[in-house]
Amino acid sequence: MPRVKPVRDFALAHDEEMSISKLHFAAEISMGAARRYWYGTRDGTEDGEPMTVVDLQTIVKVAQAVGVPWKELVEDRLTLQLAAA
């Protein structure tokens, strides 16, 4: 099952002053959604279970806000298999 990579590293590489709050405003998404994507977890906490279900419109907004293609934010089985090889 694909999972969402934490957006935090992409966001900070794009803008060192990026925060969850700034992502919330830049992507025009709820604060809860910003937290979930920031940490890549279902509950929006740093140690939560990985997020595996995404809303395409939301992930596109998040990707645009941090300056990457949305596909870079999703980790799939093929990516994991290639990394392990």
Secondary structure, DSSP 8 states (H G I E B T S, - for coil): --EE--SHHHHHHH-TT--HHHHHHHHT--HHHHHHHHHTBSSSSTTS-B-----HHHHHHHHHHHTS-GGGGEE-HHHHHHHH-
